[in-house]
Amino acid sequence: MLGLALGLVLGVACVSPPPESPQPQTPPEAPAPKMPAPEPNDPAPAKLGERVEALALACDGAALTELGPEAIAALQPDDTTTSASLLALWERERRFEDGAIVPASVDAFVPALAAALDMQPPAWWVDTLKSARGGPNIATGYDLGLVDGGDRRGPLRPGPGGVLVRPGLPVALSGSALAFDLSMGRVELMPVPERPGTALEVARAHAGSTLYVAAFEPSVGGFRFPLRAVGSDGKERWSTEVCAADRKVLGGHGAMIVEVDVIEDPPPNPRVKSMPRPHGIAVFTAETHGVTVEVFDLEGRRTLAWSSDLWSWRG
């Protein structure tokens, strides 16, 4: 028995232990991917000016308001971002006291605007800007000087085809169309509007044969409206859209004043009789919650845009 037990012990001792299961090896850590350098939250001042210029020319009031008047006011003058520079100047100068705008705010702004436009803005437009009432957290309002048959600009009366016109505008009916009388003949502008109370504005350069025509409804003022260039043959050269105050909704009765002017270079030599050359069309507008100006080149492209309230109601 002793021999048997000893043999069993020796036999067990001679049996090799089972091989250990291989341990999984942890692969070496992959190098962390190179992350791009973080960009600053605020764009550089030069880029910000370009951004504001693009937003202004698109009349994008929502984006400009989100960007903030303070950021716009910090922009410095730049000849390549004229709209942005004018918006910035106005935001710096715009001040209210006792609910009324400080007249010096407007007086400090208008010379810079006139230099950018190459013309003085109309007196009625400046006076409307000076009529502003508002303040912090209060939507700005403007007095349009509305009276029966007129506004701050002057009389506005029913004319041919039931359209509203300023006195002296040589517009006539030509069948079912509105026409303008040039020295070279009558030029048809557009069909008679279906909606009564549509206002008509027509401008042209001195002795110019191209007519710049705007038709809009003053009673629903502040909305966008078309501006068209019509040749002496009655054919449309181009059409674009004026933003005006770019109102999105109207609660009640609205009102708007519009003036279209051709911007012309002065004669090169005042002592020699010559006609000035046009180089742009300025459209001045004012409604109860915004005063604006836009400039278009002779091909209908918007080259400058400014709004007293960033195309958005704000205090």
Number of C-alpha atoms within 10 A of each C-alpha: 6 6 8 9 10 11 12 11 11 11 10 11 10 9 8 7 8 6 6 6 6 6 6 6 6 6 6 6 6 6 6 6 6 6 6 6 6 6 7 7 6 9 11 9 14 12 11 18 26 17 15 24 24 16 19 26 19 13 23 17 20 14 15 19 18 9 13 12 17 12 18 24 18 16 21 15 15 14 9 11 19 22 28 30 26 28 25 23 22 25 22 17 16 18 18 16 11 9 14 16 20 18 17 12 19 18 13 14 18 16 14 15 22 12 10 16 19 15 16 14 18 12 11 18 22 16 18 23 23 19 18 24 21 19 19 11 8 12 15 22 22 19 18 23 14 15 11 8 11 15 17 17 19 15 15 19 16 16 18 16 21 16 23 23 21 18 12 6 14 14 23 18 15 18 11 12 16 21 22 21 14 15 8 8 11 18 24 23 26 19 14 19 18 10 9 13 19 19 23 23 19 22 19 18 20 12 10 15 16 21 23 25 19 22 19 24 21 20 15 17 25 30 20 15 16 13 23 21 24 21 18 20 13 17 14 16 15 15 17 15 14 23 24 29 30 21 19 10 9 11 6 7 9 16 17 24 29 22 19 21 20 23 22 17 13 13 13 12 8 8 7 8 9 11 15 15 16 17 15 23 27 23 22 21 24 29 25 19 25 28 27 24 25 24 24 21 16 17 14 18 16 19 17 22 27 27 25 22 22 26 27 22 18 17 13
